[in-house]
Amino acid sequence: MTTTTPAAFGAASPATAGTIEVIDAVELAVVERSGFIESRHAGAAVVLGSDGAVLRALGDVNAPVFPRSSMKPFQAIAVMASGVVLRGEDAAIATSSHSGTQKHTDLVRGLLARAGLSETDLGCTPTWPGDSGTRDSLVRQGAGPAPIYSDCSGKHAAMLVACVQNHWPTAGYLDPEHPLQKRILDVVERFTGERPAASGVDGCGAPVHALSLTALARGIARIATSKSSSPFAIYREAGFLAEAVRENGWVIAGPGLPDSIAIERLGLFVKGGAEGIMVASAENGTTVALKILDGNLRAATIVALSLLADAGAVRRADIDAIVPELKLAVFGGGQPIGQIRVSYV
């Protein structure tokens, strides 16, 4: 299909726009090898209490960041509020950054079929699936990268369904002036309470909007605490999405991946994003949003979980129980000789 690239969204000058400055960051985690600190991950993080007040701020939490895939919950709600009924696994795949397993792609194809569309209508970038078993199978079959295997294909399929249902053009659905993208921006502003400081093009081609970590946490908290019984339509949809994420953690990322582990084992609303972004919200509404400046996500989950534990929203023992599954060990000669650990004060 033909899509229109939102070129104007990529025009921000490095001299006038940017994320958190290094001088305004704090150390969040370190990589320890044989008792020696080999690497340090600096960034910023904010913790909001169940009442929405800032409980803790590490670094500059008011500087803008691109949420990347942590913006997907807002995009999914915009689709749902446009009249598309998404429940359970269908809602989860719309907000996922999936690993491309057969079960994931079956869900994406199911959404497309609802609108009489096919994989060729997807505007996301052709990629290999993140799941190694699926990728190896494709290689053996002589197949290659395809848009369906993009970790954003669920989001794109949901966007296309909204276009068909509302009689909006599917061509150009990623253009910031498209009715769907305008609706998404409205949802972002409504839930976060902040107008984006800048807009750009995400890796999958969709618009992405720069928000402060405080606003991002506020928006995620409002989604995670919404109820499907709300008298307000948009918050009902947010409630259905929150339920879908917590009940279908495997959909959000994939087997053995940190987001899915944290959702399934701790009952959290979790969504990671590229370039070191992580949001996590506990059942009582306590919410963390963080950005690791070097863009590496390897420490993001444990930092977010540790901050929730510090706030009393998650039991430390429950986090300790899943640490072995988060791939935080550092190896040498095939043996564990260190770890990735939190280091903020």
N, C-alpha and C positions, 0 to 999 in steps of 0.2 A: 504494500500500500504506500501511498505518498503521504508524508507528514511534513508539517512546516516546523522548522527548527526555530525556537524562540531566540533568534540571534541577539536581539536587543538586551536579553537578560544576561548575556555574557560580556557586556560592555563596561562593567565597573573597572575603574582604574586602580591598580595596586596602591597608588599614592593616596587614594581617597577612601578606599574600602578594604576591610580586612577583619580577621577574627582576633581573638585574644592575643595580646602582645606577650612575648616571653617574659618580660619584666613583671607582668601582672599575673603570671602563673605561679603555681606552687607544685612541689613534688607530690605526686599521688601514689606512685609505686616504684619499686626497684626490681631489677633482675640480679639475683645473687648467684654467683658461681664459685664454689669451693670457699665460701666465706668472704669473697671479694665482690663488692658492688660493681657489676660489669656495665649496667645501663640504668638510666633513670628516666622515668616517664613523668613529665610535668604537664599540668593542665589546670582546669578549674572545675569545680563541682558545687552544686547547690542542693540543699535538702529542705523540702517544704513539709511542714507538719500537716496533720489532718485538717487543720483549720485554714490551710493555705499560707500561713505565716512562714517566713524564712527562719528555719531552725539553725542552719549552718551554711556559711558561704566560704569556700576555699578558692582563693584567686578571684579574678574579675568575672563575676557571674552576670554582669550587665552588658558586656561586649557581645556583639552578634556572632552567631555561628550558623553554618548551614547544617540543619538537622539530618540531612541526607535521608536514609531510610527510616529514621525515627519520626519522620513526618508522615509516614504511611497511614497511621491511624486517622489522621485528619483527612487524608485523601479518601480513605475508605468511608468515613462518615459522610463526606460530601456526596459520594456515590449513593449511599443508602438514603440520604435525605433527599435525593433526586428521584425517589420512587422505586429504586431497585431493592427488592427484598433479598437481603443476604443474611443468612443465619448459619450458625454452626461452622462447619468446615469451609463453607463458601465465604463467610465473612472473614474467617481466619486467613484464607489464601489471599484475599484482597489486601490484607495488611502485612503479608509475610515477606521475608527475604529468604525464600526457600532454597533448598539444596538441589532441586531438580530431580528428585526420585520419581519413579513411575507414579506413585500415589499423589505426589504434588502436581505433576503434569496432567494427570487425569482430572484433577480438580479444575485446573486452568482450562482444559479443553471443554469441560462441562459448562463453565461459565460462558465461553465463546459460543457453544452450541445453543445456549438459551437465547442468544441474540441472532442466531443464524449466521455466525461468523466463523472464521477459521484462523489457524495460526498465521496465515499470510497477512492478516489484518493487524497483528501486533506491531507496534511501533518501537518496541524496545530492542536493544542491541543483541545480535546473535552471539551466544556464548556457549561454552561447554558447561554441563551441569557441575555444581560444586561437589556432589556426591561421587566419590571415587568409583564405586561399583557401577553406577549408571554410566559414568564417563567411559570406563573400561569396556562396558558392553557396547556402547556406541562405536568405539574404535574397532572392536572385533567385527561389527556389522558394516564397517566402512562408512559410517555416518559422520557428520561433523557438527559444528556449532549451529545453534538455531535459536530464534527469539524465545521459543517456548521454554528453553532451559535457563533463560535469564532469571536471576533471583527476584526480579521485579515483574515477571510475566503475569502473576496473579493480580497485581495492581493494575496493570495495563488492560487485562481482560475485563476487570470490573469497570474501568473507565469506558471501555468500548460498549459494554452493556448499557451503561447510563446514557451514552450517546444515542444508541438505537432506541431505547425506551422513550427518550425525550425528543426524538426526531431532530437531534443535532447531527451535524456531519461527522462521520468517523474520520474522514480525511482532515488532517490538521488538528487532531484532538489534543496534541501536545503544545499547541500554540498558546501563549499566555492570554491571548485575546479570545480564545474559544470559550463558549459559555460554561463548559465544565470546569476549566481552569479558573475562571472567575469565581465560580461557586466554591471551589476548593480554597481559594485565597480568602473568601468570606468566612469559611469555617475556621481556617487557621486564625484569623484575627478575632473571631468570636470566642473561641475556646482559650486562646492564649492571652487575650486582652492587650495585644501589642501589634502595631503595624510593622511589617518587615522592614529592616534597615537596608536590605538589598535583595535582589532576586537573581537567580542564575539558572543554569541547565544542569540537572543531575546526570549521573553517569548513564542512566537508562534513557535520557532524552526528555524527561518530564521537568517542568519548572520546580525549583526548590527555593525556599524563602528563608532568609537569614533572620534569626530570632535570638534574643538573649537566652542564656540557660535558665534564668528565672522564669521567663515567659514560657519556654518550652516545658519546664516542669509543671507550671500552672496548668497548661493545656492538657498535658498527659494526666495529671491528677483529676481534672474534671471528667476526662473520658473514663478513667479507671474506676471512678466512684459513681458513675452514672448508673441508673437502674432502668431495666427494660419496662418497668411499670410507671416510669415518669409521665406526668400529664403533658410534658412538652415533647413534641415529636422528635426534635433533633437529639434531645437527651435520651429518649427511648432508644433511638438507633445507636447512640454511643453506648448505652447499656447492653444492647444486644452484641455489640462488638466486643466490649469488655468480657462478657460471658464467653463469647466464642474463643477469644484468645486464651483465657484461663482453662477452658475445657478441651482445647485442641492444641496444646503446646507443641506437639510434633510438627504441626503445619507451619508454624511461625518461622522455623529455621530447618531443623531436620535431626535425624538420629545422632546423638552424641554431641550436638552443638550447644554452646553455652546458653543461648536464649531459651531453647526448648527445655534444657535441663532445669533452669531456674523457674520456668513457668510450671513445669510438671511436678517438680519436687518441693517447691516452696510456695506455689499458688500465687505467684506475683504476676503483674502485668509488666512485661519486659519487651523492649524493642531496641536493638542495636542499630547503629548507622555507620556508614563508611567514615573514614578519617577520624576515628576515635570517639564517636558519639555513642552514648548509652543513656537510656531512660529506664527507670524501674519504679513501680508503684506497688506498695503493700495494700493489703485488704482494708486497712484503716485509713488509707489515703495518703500516708506518708510517702513522699515521692522524691526521687533523686534524678537529676539531669547532670551529665558531665561531658567534658570534652578533653581528650588527651591530645596535646598539641602536635606530637609527631605523627598522629594519625593511626597509630598501631592499637588495635583493639585487644591485644592479648591480656592486658591487665584490667580492662574496662569493667568486666563483669564482677570480679572480686572486689574492686574498689566500690562499685555501686552497692553490692551486697553488704560490704563492711559498713558503709555509711548508714544503710537501713538498720543494721544491727545496733550501731551506736545510738540511733534514735529510738531504739526499743521496738521497732516495727517488725523485726525478724529475729528469731532466736539464733544466737551465735552457734549453738550446737548443731542446729539444722544446716547452717552454712558450712560448718566444718565437715559435715557428713557428705557434702557434694564436692568438696574441694578436689578430691582425687579424680573426679570426672571432668574438671575444668581445664585440664592440661596445663597446669601451672608449674610442673616439675621441670628443672633444667638438667640436661643429661650430659655426661662425659664418658666416653668409652662404653656407651650403652647402659650406664648406671646413673641413677639420680644423684646429683652432687650439689644441687641448689634449688632455688625456687623463685617464682615471681610472687612478690608479696606487697601488700599495701605499706606505705611509708608516710602518709600524711600525718600531721600533728593536729 
